[in-house]
Amino acid sequence: MKQAFEIPEFKYNSEELKQVYLNNTSEWAKYGSKPELTLYTQYVSLENPVILKHIEQIKNYKEVIENVKFFKTLVNAGVGPHRDKRNVAINIPVIVDEHSYVAFYEESEIIPSVLTIKDEVKQSTAKYYRNSEPIEKFKAQGTFCLDTSTIHGVINESTTDRVILSLSFKDKYNDYNTVKKMYENGELLWKK
């Protein structure tokens, strides 16, 4: 069932990305209403030199990449079972250790999802699931691709917040199987 795969060829510098994360001034958005099950997201500019250096590894990145965000999961917390409004992501570790991971869940009752930006609460298009049981875990210390249309969540049992840089895809590329096939056929990354 696993709807994720590692991309060991993707080169990244966690320290450089951490500095961008610490100095990024974009507004944080929160998905979720319980602090222990909330995902924090923050846009980052595609023009930032460090970000650009990383995403330039993707062939035709201007046609392929929609946006880039930092995703933060608090220490000893998680992100509840959900489906994104996007269908695929490539996630790059910024602050990640072996005590945090992605979990895949069984389908259960859909519950309303809220998004909070600057204390304004809105309904989100993401779908959250109540009392869903995990059926599989995926641990990756490096860059990985994730099918975000499947029911998934994050468990962070670390002693620090978990932070990743997440790449979203445009139009016809916003499909897990398309990105996976591109990777397998050598069409996703430039060879170095």
Secondary structure, 3 states (H helix, E strand, C coil): CCCEEECCCCCCCHHHHHHHHHHCCCCCEEECCCHHHCEEEEECCCCCHHHHHHHCCECCHHHHEEEEEEEEECCCEEEEEEECCCCEEEEEEEECCCCEEEEEECCCCEECCEEEECCEEEECCCEEECCCCEEEEECCCCCEEEECCCCEEEEECCCCCEEEEEEEECHHHCCHHHHHHHHHCCCCECCC
